[in-house]
Amino acid sequence: MKKEIIELIHKHETIIIHRHVRPDPDAIGSQGGLREIIKATCPEKRVLVTGVEDSEFDYLTPMDQVSDEDFRDALVIVCDTANQPRIDDDRYGLGRTLVKIDHHPEVDQYGDVSWVDTEASSTSEMIFELYETWAKEGAALTDEGARLLYAGIVGDTGRFRHPNTTDRTFAAAGKLIEFNFSRPDLYDAMYEKSLELIRMEGFVLSNAEMLPSGTAYIRLPKKKLEEFAVTASMTAGFVNAFSSIKGVKAWVFFVEEEDEVRVRLRSKGPAVNDLAARYNGGGHPMASGATCYSWEETEELLRELDALCRNYPEKE
């Protein structure tokens, strides 16, 4: 599959790389890292990354301005996105050839070529392995590309703490840190928090609700976000704050936006990705996102999460 993708890159003059909406470090890291590899290896090709800019990830890489004309005869590669509704920039179907590269459980089979590896810790890990295969033919990886891929791996493994961290992950990370970039600077950018965010996190921890099943939750209406001068996207910075609560099995943040409620689901046991898929979302078994369109709908989702936790066996 990797060789097939490499052949497609060679055959196309323009490559446009997408990722999912509401990005995270792996989405942007894999997207930007792949761009760096292609540009360094095939400097004559035009390589663009597309998606809505998110100031939270300014430390990674900016998106390009991509016109409809750019898609003509282009190779389109979608990174880190299990289902088509979550692809950022819905012009992904305008290219000549479509490739999917992802590590999530497959929700939606799409693309002329689909490389899905659910054993990989991250799509960034997969992109690094694509590079290693291509390197046998002379492919290059820049320091900036290594920084982006390392950020993606770190982000999706929770700094190598999550169960998806494997020997493959450490092998990739070990090779990436041989490149010339500052890990301390990267960690600072990834994990530093503003005073407003710290105060918001304190509020969240003080107001967490816990059900007997081991389900924890918090509701954050727009007025509360405004009170702390925090945006909905910034709440991703402390979504794992409930992970250390004794007895918690899974938890959910309900964060109100303009016309919807963003749902952030996390788990220490029950798989939550199927639940997320039923509510306009998706993701990993232990970490997923979804969307509700009313507070009443969030109650339905919470009841389903509560049932998942009630039916999940206690740890011995």
C-alpha positions in Angstrom: 0.0 0.0 0.0 2.8 2.4 0.9 4.5 1.7 -2.5 1.2 2.3 -4.3 0.9 5.7 -2.6 4.5 6.6 -3.4 3.8 5.7 -7.1 0.7 8.0 -7.1 2.8 10.9 -5.7 5.3 10.4 -8.5 2.5 10.4 -11.1 0.9 13.7 -10.1 2.2 17.2 -10.4 -0.1 18.7 -7.7 -0.7 17.1 -4.4 -3.3 18.5 -2.0 -3.4 17.2 1.6 -6.5 17.4 3.8 -7.2 16.4 7.4 -10.2 16.4 9.7 -12.2 19.3 11.0 -11.4 20.5 14.6 -7.8 19.4 14.2 -5.4 18.1 16.7 -1.6 17.7 16.6 -1.8 14.4 14.7 -4.1 15.8 12.1 -1.9 18.8 11.3 1.4 17.0 12.1 0.7 14.2 9.6 -0.6 16.6 7.0 2.3 19.0 7.3 4.9 16.2 7.8 3.8 14.6 4.5 4.0 17.9 2.7 7.6 18.3 4.0 8.6 14.8 2.8 7.1 15.3 -0.7 8.6 18.8 -1.1 12.0 17.7 0.0 12.0 14.6 -2.2 10.2 16.0 -5.3 10.9 19.8 -5.3 9.3 20.2 -8.7 5.9 19.2 -7.4 3.3 21.6 -6.0 2.2 20.4 -2.5 -0.6 22.2 -0.6 -2.2 21.6 2.7 -5.8 22.8 3.2 -8.2 23.3 6.1 -9.5 26.0 8.4 -6.8 27.8 10.3 -6.9 27.2 14.0 -4.8 29.6 16.1 -4.4 26.9 18.8 -2.0 25.2 16.4 0.0 28.2 15.2 3.1 26.5 16.5 2.7 23.7 13.9 2.2 24.8 10.3 -0.1 27.3 8.5 -2.5 26.2 5.9 -2.2 27.1 2.2 -4.6 29.1 0.1 -6.0 26.5 -2.3 -8.3 27.4 -5.2 -10.8 25.2 -7.0 -8.5 25.2 -10.0 -5.7 23.7 -7.9 -7.7 20.5 -7.7 -7.7 19.9 -11.4 -5.9 16.6 -12.0 -4.5 16.7 -8.5 -3.7 13.8 -6.1 -5.8 14.4 -3.0 -4.6 12.8 0.2 -6.8 12.8 3.3 -4.9 12.2 6.6 -6.3 11.1 10.0 -10.0 11.1 9.0 -12.2 8.1 9.4 -15.3 9.3 7.6 -16.0 11.8 4.8 -18.3 14.2 6.7 -15.3 15.0 9.0 -12.9 15.9 6.2 -12.0 19.6 6.4 -12.6 21.3 3.0 -15.3 19.5 1.1 -13.6 20.0 -2.2 -11.6 16.8 -1.6 -13.6 15.0 -4.3 -12.5 17.5 -7.0 -9.1 15.9 -7.6 -8.2 13.1 -10.1 -7.2 10.5 -7.5 -8.2 10.3 -3.8 -6.1 8.6 -1.1 -7.0 7.9 2.5 -4.3 7.5 5.2 -5.7 6.9 8.7 -5.3 4.9 11.9 -8.9 5.2 13.2 -11.3 2.2 13.1 -12.8 2.3 9.7 -16.2 4.0 9.7 -16.4 5.0 6.0 -14.6 3.3 3.2 -13.6 6.0 0.7 -10.8 6.8 -1.7 -9.3 5.2 -4.7 -6.6 3.9 -2.4 -7.2 3.5 1.3 -4.4 2.7 3.8 -5.9 2.2 7.3 -3.7 0.8 10.1 -5.6 0.7 13.4 -2.5 -0.7 15.1 -0.6 2.5 14.5 -0.5 5.0 17.4 -1.2 7.9 15.0 -1.3 8.9 11.4 2.0 10.7 11.9 3.5 7.3 12.8 2.2 6.0 9.6 3.6 8.9 7.6 7.0 8.3 9.1 6.8 4.6 8.0 5.8 5.8 4.5 8.9 7.9 4.6 11.1 5.0 5.6 9.8 2.9 2.8 10.3 5.8 0.3 13.8 6.5 1.8 15.1 3.3 0.2 14.6 5.1 -3.1 16.2 8.4 -1.9 13.3 10.2 -0.2 14.2 13.0 2.2 12.8 14.3 5.5 13.5 17.8 6.7 14.0 18.8 10.3 10.6 20.7 10.1 8.9 17.5 8.8 10.4 15.5 11.7 9.2 18.1 14.2 5.7 17.9 12.8 5.5 14.1 12.8 6.9 14.0 16.3 4.3 16.4 17.5 1.6 14.3 16.0 2.9 11.1 17.7 3.2 12.9 21.0 -0.3 14.4 20.8 -2.1 11.1 20.0 -0.2 9.1 22.6 -0.5 11.6 25.4 3.2 11.9 25.6 3.6 8.1 25.2 1.3 7.4 28.1 -1.7 6.0 26.3 -2.1 2.2 25.5 -1.7 2.9 21.8 2.0 3.5 22.4 3.9 0.5 21.0 7.4 -0.5 20.1 6.7 0.9 16.6 5.9 4.2 18.2 9.1 4.4 20.2 11.1 3.3 17.2 9.6 6.1 15.1 10.0 8.7 17.9 13.6 7.6 18.5 14.5 8.2 14.8 12.7 11.5 14.6 14.5 13.0 17.6 17.8 12.5 15.7 16.7 15.4 13.5 17.5 19.0 14.5 14.5 20.5 16.3 13.9 21.5 19.9 11.8 19.1 21.9 11.6 21.4 24.9 10.3 24.2 22.7 7.8 21.9 21.1 6.5 20.6 24.5 6.2 24.2 25.7 4.1 25.1 22.7 1.9 22.0 23.0 1.2 22.1 26.7 1.6 25.6 28.0 -1.7 27.2 29.1 -2.9 30.8 29.6 -4.0 32.0 33.0 -7.6 32.1 31.6 -7.4 28.5 30.7 -5.9 27.5 34.0 -8.8 29.3 35.8 -11.3 27.6 33.5 -9.8 24.2 34.3 -10.1 24.9 38.0 -13.8 25.6 37.5 -14.2 22.4 35.5 -12.6 20.3 38.2 -14.6 22.0 40.9 -17.9 21.4 39.1 -17.4 17.9 37.6 -20.4 15.6 38.0 -19.9 11.9 38.6 -22.5 9.2 38.2 -22.5 5.9 40.1 -21.6 4.1 36.8 -18.2 5.8 36.6 -19.4 8.4 34.1 -18.1 11.9 34.7 -19.3 15.0 32.8 -19.4 18.8 32.7 -21.5 21.2 30.8 -19.9 24.4 29.5 -22.4 26.9 28.1 -21.3 29.9 26.0 -21.8 32.3 28.9 -19.4 30.4 31.1 -16.8 30.3 28.3 -17.2 34.0 27.9 -16.9 34.6 31.6 -13.4 33.0 31.6 -12.5 34.4 28.2 -12.0 30.9 26.8 -13.0 29.6 23.3 -14.6 26.2 22.7 -11.6 24.9 20.9 -9.3 25.9 23.8 -11.2 23.4 26.1 -9.3 20.6 24.4 -6.4 21.7 26.5 -7.9 20.2 29.7 -10.2 17.5 28.3 -8.1 14.9 30.1 -8.5 16.6 33.5 -11.0 13.9 34.6 -8.6 11.1 33.9 -7.2 11.0 37.4 -10.6 10.9 39.2 -10.8 7.7 41.2 -13.4 5.3 39.8 -14.0 7.1 36.5 -14.5 4.9 33.5 -15.4 7.5 30.9 -16.1 11.2 30.7 -17.6 13.8 28.4 -17.3 17.5 28.0 -20.3 19.3 26.5 -19.1 22.7 25.1 -21.6 25.1 23.6 -20.8 26.8 20.4 -22.9 29.1 18.3 -25.4 26.6 16.8 -24.3 23.3 18.3 -22.8 21.6 21.3 -19.3 20.2 20.8 -18.9 16.8 22.5 -15.5 15.6 23.7 -15.6 11.9 24.8 -12.7 10.2 26.6 -12.5 6.7 28.2 -10.4 4.5 30.3 -12.3 1.3 29.3 -15.6 1.4 27.5 -15.2 2.1 23.7 -16.8 5.4 22.9 -16.2 5.7 19.1 -19.4 4.0 18.1 -21.4 6.3 20.4 -19.7 9.3 18.9 -20.5 8.0 15.4 -24.2 8.0 16.3 -24.0 11.7 17.2 -22.3 13.1 14.1 -18.8 12.3 15.1 -16.2 9.6 15.4 -12.6 8.9 16.5 -10.8 6.3 18.6 -12.3 3.8 21.0 -10.8 5.8 24.0 -11.0 9.3 22.5 -13.7 10.6 20.2 -15.6 13.8 19.3 -19.2 14.3 18.4 -21.8 17.1 17.9 -25.2 17.6 19.4 -27.7 20.3 18.3 -29.5 20.9 21.6 -29.0 20.4 25.3 -31.8 17.8 25.2 -29.7 15.8 22.8 -26.8 15.9 25.1 -29.0 14.3 27.8 -29.6 11.4 25.4 -25.9 11.0 24.7 -25.1 11.1 28.4 -27.7 8.4 29.1 -26.0 6.2 26.5 -22.6 6.8 27.9 -23.9 6.0 31.4 -25.2 2.7 30.1 -21.9 1.9 28.5 -20.1 2.5 31.8 -22.7 0.5 33.8 -22.2 -2.5 31.5 -18.4 -2.3 31.5 -16.8 -4.7 34.1 -15.1 -3.3 37.1 -11.3 -3.7 37.2 -10.2 -6.5 39.5 
